[in-house]
Amino acid sequence: MSVETPVLRRQPGLSVSEPSFQVRIGCHSAQIQPGSQLAHISPRLEHGSSFRGRHVSPNPQTDPSRLALVPTAGPSRRQPPETIDTIRFLQAVTASLDLEEVLGALNEFLHQAFEHGGWEYHGPGDDCRLTGGQSDRHRLEYSLTLNGQALGALRLMRGRRFSEDDQQRIEGLLALAAPAIQNALRFSHVNRQLERDPLTGLGNRRALSVQGEQWLADSVRHHHPLSMLALDLDRFKAVNDTYGHPVGDRVLCRVAETLMAVTRTADLCVRLGGDEFVVLLPETGLRAALDCAERIRSALAQHCITTESGSCIAISVSIGVATLQPDMSLDQLYHQADAALYAAKQARDADPSPPVQPNIEALR
Ligand SMILES: Nc1nc2c(ncn2[C@@H]2O[C@H](COP(=O)(O)OP(=O)(O)OP(=O)(O)O)[C@@H](O)[C@H]2O)c(=O)[nH]1
């Protein structure tokens, strides 16, 4: 297994929006000089128009929109330069705002031209990794930035070495694709924000719907269990009334932190609104869901929120537990969990002394 060291060039600017675009090669980053624009796309170019470091010429097939990116060093004897239809390339990578589709289109194009066998993409955060094809021996790796924004890292793999010509043409295409990758990253960021509860940072109702429908379909397909907890704080209104909303907000945030701490990374924690939360537990049956509910309850009961005046606010929560039954929809699963929660609250109200049994109910 070898990681190919991309060729470091003296004039490595690969800019379509110079001077702020960089293709960083490996751990070395290239400073773009103003005026180092290389792959300027214009259908009205005279044959043989030359740009610094890159030679752009129209396709000999007389189609003015078909441009070839050819290294100025001249075509390699080993491998004649291939014509790359940049218009079609741009149409393909900009056709969607979905990151997976953008990278799919990019790699399909790269595969046609360079026959790489596999690729891996790591987004700028740790939360996104996309792959295609097969891992292979020779690797070309780039970390991409555009206008100072990190766009993640792309690794291309194939069984034979990438020549310098290959690398130059790949870098030109990455430069062209960079704005599409940036737009897709922004789009996914906006989508994530739409699914986030601004106060606690947990998912919101939309996240529950999007992720829940997917997990429900997976559960049905693979006959795996799926459980849901519906949580509601006990007498939260009194906290707000006594200590004020900012303290109430701190309580809500503490509940969110606790949910995140005691559930698995694979679980989804959501604030539906007010003092209502939902935890969706994939691959989890009723017994394990009840255990999870008890872990949440006891973790919340162990700590209190200290106010500025030194008061200590205990956090108590009621929890309803439900497990997916055949032919149930996500809404029905939620209504089951909510009905169990209602039963837990009723049991609490029937006996207003501090509960001997935790306020956890499951409808079976
Ligand atoms: N601090 C704060 N309070 C909120 C927020 N959203 C809703 N609330 C308050 O949450 C409280 C919810 O109280 P309820 O669920 O009606 O009742 P409760 O006092 O918890 O009573 P039980 O559920 O019967 O135990 C209300 O006082 C709302 O005003 C918020 O974002 N921040």
The ligand as an SDF file (V2000), in Angstrom:
LIG
                    3D

 32 34  0  0  0  0  0  0  0  0999 V2000
  -37.3800   28.1110   30.0810 N   0  0  0  0  0  0  0  0  0  0  0  0
  -38.1350   27.6800   29.0760 C   0  0  0  0  0  0  0  0  0  0  0  0
  -39.4100   27.2880   29.3020 N   0  0  0  0  0  0  0  0  0  0  0  0
  -40.1460   26.8410   28.2790 C   0  0  0  0  0  0  0  0  0  0  0  0
  -39.6350   26.7850   26.9720 C   0  0  0  0  0  0  0  0  0  0  0  0
  -40.6160   26.2860   26.1700 N   0  0  0  0  0  0  0  0  0  0  0  0
  -41.6840   26.0490   26.9460 C   0  0  0  0  0  0  0  0  0  0  0  0
  -41.4050   26.3780   28.2330 N   0  0  0  0  0  0  0  0  0  0  0  0
  -42.2520   26.2890   29.4120 C   0  0  0  0  0  0  0  0  0  0  0  0
  -42.3290   24.9290   29.7870 O   0  0  0  0  0  0  0  0  0  0  0  0
  -43.4320   24.7850   30.6640 C   0  0  0  0  0  0  0  0  0  0  0  0
  -44.0900   23.4670   30.3590 C   0  0  0  0  0  0  0  0  0  0  0  0
  -44.8880   23.1610   31.3890 O   0  0  0  0  0  0  0  0  0  0  0  0
  -45.9680   22.0220   31.2450 P   0  0  0  0  0  0  0  0  0  0  0  0
  -45.4210   20.8720   30.5080 O   0  0  0  0  0  0  0  0  0  0  0  0
  -47.2140   22.6090   30.7270 O   0  0  0  0  0  0  0  0  0  0  0  0
  -46.2420   21.5970   32.6830 O   0  0  0  0  0  0  0  0  0  0  0  0
  -45.2960   21.1120   33.8380 P   0  0  0  0  0  0  0  0  0  0  0  0
  -45.1410   22.2200   34.8030 O   0  0  0  0  0  0  0  0  0  0  0  0
  -44.0150   20.5220   33.3270 O   0  0  0  0  0  0  0  0  0  0  0  0
  -46.2240   20.0380   34.4680 O   0  0  0  0  0  0  0  0  0  0  0  0
  -46.2210   18.4640   34.2590 P   0  0  0  0  0  0  0  0  0  0  0  0
  -45.7900   18.1690   32.8450 O   0  0  0  0  0  0  0  0  0  0  0  0
  -47.6190   18.0390   34.5230 O   0  0  0  0  0  0  0  0  0  0  0  0
  -45.2780   17.9430   35.2520 O   0  0  0  0  0  0  0  0  0  0  0  0
  -44.3280   25.9960   30.4120 C   0  0  0  0  0  0  0  0  0  0  0  0
  -44.2460   26.8390   31.5480 O   0  0  0  0  0  0  0  0  0  0  0  0
  -43.6790   26.6870   29.2230 C   0  0  0  0  0  0  0  0  0  0  0  0
  -43.7920   28.0970   29.2830 O   0  0  0  0  0  0  0  0  0  0  0  0
  -38.3110   27.2260   26.7450 C   0  0  0  0  0  0  0  0  0  0  0  0
  -37.7800   27.2070   25.6300 O   0  0  0  0  0  0  0  0  0  0  0  0
  -37.5920   27.6570   27.8240 N   0  0  0  0  0  0  0  0  0  0  0  0
  1  2  1  0
  2  3  2  0
  2 32  1  0
  3  4  1  0
  4  5  2  0
  4  8  1  0
  5  6  1  0
  5 30  1  0
  6  7  2  0
  7  8  1  0
  8  9  1  0
  9 10  1  0
  9 28  1  0
 10 11  1  0
 11 12  1  0
 11 26  1  0
 12 13  1  0
 13 14  1  0
 14 15  2  0
 14 16  1  0
 14 17  1  0
 17 18  1  0
 18 19  2  0
 18 20  1  0
 18 21  1  0
 21 22  1  0
 22 23  2  0
 22 24  1  0
 22 25  1  0
 26 27  1  0
 26 28  1  0
 28 29  1  0
 30 31  2  0
 30 32  1  0
M  END
$$$$
